[in-house]
Amino acid sequence: MKNTLETRLGIFFALALVVAVLVLEMVGAADFFKGGYSITASFKNAQELKKGDAVKTAGVEIGRVESIELDSGRARVSMKIQKKYEVKTDARAVIKFTGLMGNNFVAIEGGSPAAPRIESGSLETYEQPDLSVLMSKLEGVATGVENLTKSFSTDNISTLLGPLTDFIKQNSAPLSAVIGNFRTVSDNIAGGRGTIGRLVMDDSLYVATYSTMTNLQLAGADIKNVTGQADAMLRDVRTLIDGINQGKGTLGRLTKDEKLYNETTVAMSNLREILEKLNRGQGSVGKLLNDDTFLKNAKLSLQKLDKATDSLEDQGPLSVLGLVVGSLF
């Protein structure tokens, strides 16, 4: 290759073209020459977003910011999305920052697979706290921490802890005795001595408690069984009452059957009349119960019968047989 002026100029222009392409790619200007479709999003604050900043979904760059304009007090951001990427109509856009240097980008999040693809139009948005607001809040927190550390100066600490130190010095002996007593108590508990020590260290207490809980469970089961039996009795009583109310059985018929009630009333009236007649001495049974002469005659008859039997005993069997045969023939 000849080292001529034309050769050097060709190499220079080739290198300049490569550098220009690299610069355009770095700043995102090369995307304007690629195919794609445009969408917009409206934000309250653009948060230092610039033309050429990236548009990402799930961390993958899918386009670039074309322009940022003020529209009715809001920042209207136009974005150019590459053709091979789909943005759904129910997706939302948010401005995020990539670092503390304030490099921002537009993140497109959400979007269900069943939703249609957006060809043009505006996306819904939501706002993230501005980096400057976060930094101001962090500055306020740092100032508060600094003021708090200043309040813990040597004089303030001595002022706070001075009375406590004096109290400890003045009562060192009682405090030492209290600590010693606590140590003795803890040693007794660890050794299983005393009531608390036996409660903590003795296995028999656990066994007794377990037995008691078992007995309580058995008693609970018995109570449950008794409750079930009581419920069954109540159901039977309820069934009996329902049967009586429906006129079933003897009690139900007595309660509901008017004919049986009338017959019972008549029978009771007849029985009452019979008893009244008996009390007045009417009829054979009434006379037997109330007439003294009948009683006297009965006594005389019994006395005569008694004498007759005595005479029969004195006459002997043959005499009695003769009397019987004579009376018959």
MARKOLRO-429143 format. One record per residue: x, y, z of N, C-alpha, C, O, CB in turn. Coordinates in steps of 0.2 Angstrom, whole numbers, plus 5000, padded with zeros to 4 digits. Glycine has a CB too. Layout:
XYZXYZXYZXYZXYZ/...
//
This chain:
500449945000500050005000500450065000500950075004499550005006/500350114996500750174995500550225000499950235002500650204988/501050255004500950305009500850365005501250415006501550305014/500250375002500050434999499550475003499350455008499750424992/499450545001498950585004498250555004497950555009498950655001/498050524998497450494998497350435002496750435005497250474991/497850395003497850345008497750365015497350335019498450295007/498150415017498050445024497350475025497050465030498650495025/497150505020496450535021495950485021495450495025496350585015/495950435018495450375018495450345025494950335028495650325012/496050335027496150295034495850345039495550325044496850285036/496050415038495750455043494950465043494650455049496050535042/494650465037493950465037493650405040493150405043493750485030/493950345038493750285041493750285048493250255052494150225038/494250305051494350305058493850355061493550335067495050325061/493750415058493250465061492550435060492150445065493250525057/492450395055491750365055491650315060491050315063491650335048/492150275061492050225067491950255074491550235078492650175067/492350305075492250345081491650375082491350375087492850395082/491350405076490650435076490150385078489650395082490550465070/490250325075489750275076489750255084489250245087489850215072/490350245086490450225093490150275098489850265103491150215095/490250345096490050395100489250395100488950405105490250465098/488950385094488250385094487950325097487350335100488050385086/488250265097488050215101488050225108487650205112488450145099/488650255111488650265118488150315120487850305126489350295119/487950365117487450415119486750395117486350425119487650485116/486750345113486050315112485750345106485150335104485550335117/486150395102485850425096485750375090485350395086486350485094/486150315091486050275085485350245085485150215080486650215085/485050245091484350205091483850245087483350215084484150205098/484050315085483550355081483550325074483050345070483750425082/484050295072484050275065483850195064483850175059484850275063/483650165070483350105070482650105070482350155071483650065076/482350045067481650045067481350035074481650005079481449985063/480750045075480350045081479750075082479450105076480850065087/479450085088478750115088478850165095479250145099478150075089/478450215095478450265100477950265105477350255103478550335097/478050275111477550275116477750335121478250355121477450205120/477250355125477350415129477150395136476750345138476950475127/477350435141477250425148477250495151477750535150477650375152/476750505156476750575159476950565166476650525170476050605158/477450605169477650605176477650675179477650725176478450585176/477550675186477550735189478250765189478250835189477350725197/478750725189479450755190479850705185479850645186479650755197/480250735181480650705176481350675180481650635178480850745170/481450705186482050685190482650675186483050625186481850615193/482850735183483550735179483550685174484150665171484050725184/482950655171483050615165483150655159482950715158482350575164/483550625155483850665149483650625143483550565143484650675150/483650665137483550635131484150585129484750595130483550685125/483950525127484450475126484550425131484950375130485150505124/484250435137484250385143483950325141483450325137484050415149/484150265144483850205142483150195145482950225150484350145145/482750145141482150125143482250045144482450015140481550135138/482050025150482249955152481549915154481149945157482749945157/481549855153481149805156481449745159481849715155480549785151/481349735165481749675169482449685168482849635168481449605166/482749745168483449755168483749755161484349765160483749715172/483349745156483549735149483349795145482749815145483249675145/483849825142483649885138483249875132483449835128484349925136/482649905131482249895125482149955121481749955116481549865128/482450015123482350075119482650135123483050125127481550085119/482550195120482850255122482350305123481850305120483450275118/482550355127482050415128482150465122482750485120482250455134/481650475118481650525112481650595114482050635112481150505107/481250615118481150685120480750695127480450645129480750725115/480850755130480550765136480250835136480650885134481050765143/479650845136479250905136478850915142478550875145478850905129/478650985143478251005148477551005145477451045140478451075151/477050975148476350965145475850975151475850925155476250905141/475551035152475051045157475351035164475051005169474451005157/475951055165476351055172476650985173476850975179475851075177/476650945168476850875169477450865164477450895159476350825169/477850815166478450805161478150745156478050685159479050775165/478150765150477850715145478550685142478850715138477450745140/478650615143479250585140479050535135478550495135479550535146/479350545129479250505123479750455122480350475123479150555116/479650395121480150345121480050305115479450295112480050295127/480650285112480650245106480850165108481350155110481050265100/480350125106480450055108480650015102480350025097479850025112/481149965103481349925097480749875095480349855100481949885099/480749865089480249825086480149755089479649725090480249815079/480749725091480749655094480449645101480349595103481449625093/480349705104480149705111479349725111479149775108480549745116/478949695115478249705116478149735122478349715128477849645115/477749795122477549825129476749815129476449835124477749905129/476549795135475849775135475449845137475749885140475749725140/474849845136474449905137474349915145474149975147473749895134/474349865149474249875156474949875160474949875166473849815159/475449885156476149905159476149975162475750015160476749885154/476649985167476650045170477450065170477850025170476450045178/477550135169478150165169478350205175477950235178478250215162/479050195177479250235183479950255181480350215178479250185189/480150315184480850335183481250315189481150325194480850415182/481850275187482250255193482950275191483150305186482250175193/483350275197484050295196484550235197484350195201484250355201/485050235193485550185193486150195198486450145199485850175186/486150245201486750255206486650325209486250365208487450255202/487150335214487150405217487350465213487250515215487550395223/487550445207487750505203487150535199487250585196488250475198/486550505200485950525197485850505190485450535187485950605197/486150455188485950425181485250395181485250345185486550375179/484850415178484150395178483950355172484250365166483650455179/483450315172483150275166482450265167482150275173483550215165/482050245162481350235163481250155163481450125158480950265157/480950135168480850065169480050055168479650085170481050035176/479950005163479249985161479149915165479449865163479149975154/478649915170478549855174477849835173477449865171478649875181/477749765175477049735174476949725167477349715163476549785177/476249715166476049695160475849615159476349575160476549705154/475249595159475049525159475149505152475049535147474349515161/475249435151475349405145474749405140474849415134475649335145/474149405143473549405139473349475137472949485132472949385144/473649535140473549595137473749615130474249585128473749655142/473449655126473649665120474349705120474449745125473149705116/474649705114475249745113475049815112474649835108475749715108/475449865115475349935114475749955107476349945107475549985120/475449985103475750015097475950085097476450105095475250005091/475450125100475650195102475150215107474650185109475550235095/475350275110474950295116475350305122475950305122474350255117/474950315128475250335134475150275139474650245139474950395137/475750265143475750215148475550245155475650305156476350185149/475250205159475150225166475750235170476250195168474650185170/475850275174476450295178476350295185475750295188476750355176/476850285189476950295196477550325198478050315195476750235200/477650365204478150405205478650365211478350335215477950475207/479250375210479750355215480050415219480050465215480350305212/480250405225480450465228481150495224481550455222480650455235/481150555224481750595220482350585225482350575231481550665219/482950575221483550565224483750625229484050615234484150545219/483550685226483750745230483350745237483550765242483550805226/482650715237482250715243482550665247482650675253481550695241/482850605245483150555249483750585252483850565258483250495245/484150615248484750645251484650695256485050695261485150675245/484150735255483950785261483750755267483950775272483450835258/483350695266483150665272483750625276483750635282482650605270/484150605272484750575275485150625278485550615283485150535269/485250685275485550735278485250755285485650775290485650805274/484550755285484250775291484350725297484450735303483450775290/484350655295484550605299485250605302485350605308484450535296/485750625297486450635300486450695304486850685309486850645294/486150745303486150805308485850785315486150805320485750865305/485350745315485050725321485550675325485550685331484350685320/485850635321486350585325486950625327487150615333486550535320/487150675323487650715326487450755332487850765337487850765320/486850785332486650825338486550775344486750795350485950855337/486350715343486350665348486950645351487050645357485950595346/487450635347488150625349488450685353488850675358488650605343/488250745351488550795355488250805362488550825366488350865351/487550775362487250785369487550735374487550745380486550765368/487950675371488250635376488950655377489450615375488250565373/489050715379489750735381489950715388489550685391489750815381/490550725390490850695396490450725402490350695407491550715397/490250795401489950825407489250795408489050785413489950905406/488850785402488250765402488150695405487750675409487850765395/488650655403488750585405488850575413488550545416489250545402/489350625415489450625422488850645426488750625432490050665423/488450695423487950725427487350665427487050665433487650785423/487350625422486850575422487050515427486650495431486650545415/487650495426487850435430488150455437488250415441488450405426/488250515438488550535445488150515451488350485455488650615445/487450525451487050505457487050425457487050405463486350535456/487050395451487050325452487750295455487750245459486950295445/488250325453488950305455488950315463489150275467489450345452/488650375465488650395472488250345476488450325482488450465474/487650325473487250275477487550205477487550175483486550265473/487950185472488250125472488850125478488950075481488550105465/489250185478489750185483489450185490489750155494490150245482/488950215491488650225498488350155500488250145506488150285498/488050115495487750055497488049995494487749945492487050055495/488749995494489149945491489049875496488949825493489849965491/489049885502488949825507488249795506488249735505489149845514/487749835506487049805505487049765498486749715498486549855507/487249805493487249775487487649715486487449665483487449825481/488249715489488649645489488249595493488249535490489249665492/487849605498487549555502486949535498486749475497487249585509/486549575494486049555490486249515484485949465483485649615487/486849535481487149485476487349425479487249365475487749525473/487649415485487749355488487149315489487149255488488149365494/486649345492486049305493485749275486485549225486485449355496/485749315481485549295475485949235472485649185469485549345469/486549235474487049185472486849115476486849065473487749205473/486749125482486549075487485849045484485848975484486449095494/485349085483484749055480484849015474484548965473484249115479/485249045469485349015463485648945464485548895460485749055458/486148945469486548885470486048825473486048775471487148895475/485548855477485148805480484648775475484448715475484748835486/484448825470483948805465484348755460484048695459483748865461/484948765459485348725454485448655458485448605455485948755452/485548655464485648595468485048555470485048505473486048605474/484448585468483848545470483648555477483248515480483848475468/483848605480483648615487483148665488483048715484484348635492/482748665493482148705494481548695490481648645486482348775493/481048725491480448715487480548725480480348685476479848755490/480748785478480848805471481348755468481248735462481148875471/481948745472482448695469482148625467482248595462482948685474/481748605472481348535471480848545465480848495461481048515477/480548595464480048605459480448605452480148585447479648675460/481048635452481448645446481748575444481848555438481848695446/482048545449482548485448482248425449482548375447483148495452/481748415453481448345455481048325449480548355447481048355462/481148265447480748235441480148205444479648195440481148175438/480048195450479448165453478848215452478248195451479548145460/479048285453478548335451478248325444477648335443478848405453/478748315440478448315433478048245432477548255429479048305428/478248195435477848135435477148145438476648125435478148075438/477148175444476448195447476048235443475448225442476648225454/476348285440476048335436475748305430475148315428476448395434/476148255427475948215421475348175423474848165419476448175418/475348145429474848095431474248135432473648115430475048055437/474248195435473748235436473348265430472748265429473948305440/473748285425473548305419473148245415472648255412474048335414/473448185416473148125413472448115416471948095413473548065414/472448115423471748105426471248165424470648145424471848105434/471548225424471048275421470748265414470248275413471448345421/471248235410470948215403470448165404469948165400471548195399/470548115408470048055409469448085412468848065409470348005413/469548125417468948155420468548205415467948205414469048205426/468948235410468548275405468248225400467648245398469048315401/468548175399468148125394467548095397467048085394468648065392/467548085404466948055408466448115408465848095407467148035415/466648175409466148225409465848235402465248255401466548295411/466248225397466048235390465548175389464948185386466548225385/465648115391465148055391464548075394463948065392465447995393/464548095401463948115404463548165401462948165401464148135412/463948215398463648275394463248245388462648265387464148325392/463548195385463248165379462648125381462148125378463748115376/462648085387462048055390461548105391460948085390462248005396/461748155395461248205396460848235390460248245390461548265401/461248245385461048275379460548225376459948235373461548285374/460748155376460248105374459648105378459048095375460648035374/459648105384459048115389458648175387458048165386459248115396/458948225386458548285384458248275377457648295376459048345384/458548245373458248235366457648185367457148195364458748205361/457748135371457148085373456548125376456048115374457348025377/456748165381456148205384455848255379455248255379456448245390/456248285374455948325369455548285364455048305362456548365366/455748225363455348185358454748165362454248165358455748115356/454748145368454148125372453648185372453048175371454348105379/453948245374453548305374453148315367452648335366453848365376/453648305362453348315355452848265353452248285350453948315350/452948205356452348155355451748175358451248165356452648085357/451848195365451248215368450848275365450248275364451448235376/451248325363450948375359450648355353450148385351451448435358/450848305349450548275343449948225345449648205340451048245339/449848215351449348165353449548095352449048055351448748175349/450148075353450348005352450447975359450548015364451048005348/450247915359450347875366449747895370449347925369450947895369/449747855376449247865381449147935384448647965384449347825387/449747965386449748035388449548085383449148135384450448055391/449848075377449648115371448848115370448548165368450048095365/448548055370447848045368447448075374446948105373447647975368/447748065380447348095386447348175385446948205387447648075393/447948195382448048275382447648295376447348355376448748285381/447648265370447348295364446648265362446348295359447848275359/446548195364445948165362445348195366445248175372445948085362/444848235364444348255367443848205369443548205375443948315363/443748155365443248095366443448065373443148045377443148055360/444148045373444448005378444348045385444248025390445147985377/444448115384444448155390443748155392443648155398444648225388/443248155388442548155390442348095393442048095399442048175384/442548035391442447975394442747965400442447945405442647915389/443347995401443747995408443348035413443248015418444448015407/443048085410442748135415442048095417441848105423442548205411/441748065412441148025414441247975419440947965424440747995408/441847935418441947875422442147905429441947875434442547845420/442547965430442647995436442048015440441948005446443148045435/441548045436440948065439440548005442440248005447440448105434/440547945438440147885440440547865446440147845451440147835435/441147855446441547835452441347875458441347855464442247835451/441347945457441147985463440447975465440347975471441248065460/439947965461439347945463439247885467438947875472438847945457/439647825465439647765468439947775475439747745480440147715465/440547815476440847825482440347865487440347845493441447865482/439947915484439547945488438947905491438747905497439248005484/438747855486438147805489438447765494438147745499437947765483/439047745493439347695498439447735505439247705510440047675496/439647795505439647835511438947845514438947855520440047905509/438447855510437747865513437447795515436947795518437347895507/437747745513437547675515436947645510436547605512437147675522/436947675504436547655499436747585496437347585495436347705494/436347545494436547485491436747425495436847445501437047495485/436947365493437147315497437847325500437947315506437147245493/438247355496438947365499438947425503439247425509439447385493/438547475502438447535507438147505513438347535519437947585504/437647465513437347435519437847395523437947405529436747395518/438247355519438747315523439247355526439547345532439147275518/439447415523439947465526439647505532440047525536440247505521/439047525531438747575536438247545541438047585546438447635532/437847485540437347465544437647425550437947375549436847425540/437547445556437747405562437447345563437747295566437747455568/436747335561436347275562436647225558436647165561435647285561/436847235552437147185548437747155551437847095551437247205541/438147195554438747175558438547135564438947085565439147235560/438047155568437847115573437647045571437746995574437347155578/437247045566436946975564437546935561437546875563436446985558/438046965558438546925556438946895562439146835562439046965552/439046935567439346915573438946855576439246805578439446965578/438246865577437846805580437946745576437946695578437146835580/437946755569437946695565438646655566438646595566437946715557/439146695566439846665567439846635574440146575575440346725567/439546665579439546635586439146565586439346515588439246675591/438546565582438146495582438546445578438546385580437546515578/438946465572439346425569439846395573440046335572439646455562/440146435577440646415581440446355586440746305588440946475585/439846375589439546325594439346255590439446205593438846355597/439146265584438946205581439546165579439546095580438646225574/440046195578440646155576440946125583441246065582441246195573/440846155588441046125595440646065596440946015599441046175601/440046065595439546005597439745955592439745895594438846025596/439945965586440045915581440745875583440845815583440145945574/441145915586441845885588441645845594442045795595442345945590/441145855599441045815605440645755603440845705606440545855610/440245745598439845685595440345635592440145575592439345705591/440845655589441245605586441145595579440645625576441145535589/441545555575441445555568440845515566440545535561442045525565/440645465569440045425567439445455568438945455564440045355571/439345495574438745535575438745585569438145595567438845565582/439245615568439245665563439045635556438645665552439945705562/439245575555439145545548438345525548438045535543439545485547/438145505554437445485554436945545553436445545550437245455561/437145605556436745665556436745685548436245705546437045725560/437345675545437345695538436945655534436645675529438145695535/436945585535436545545531435845555532435445545528436745465532/435645565539434945575540434745635537434145645535434845585548/435145685537434945755534434845745526434445775523435445805535/435245695523435145685516434645645514434245655509435845655514/434445595518433945545516433345555521432845515520434145475516/
//
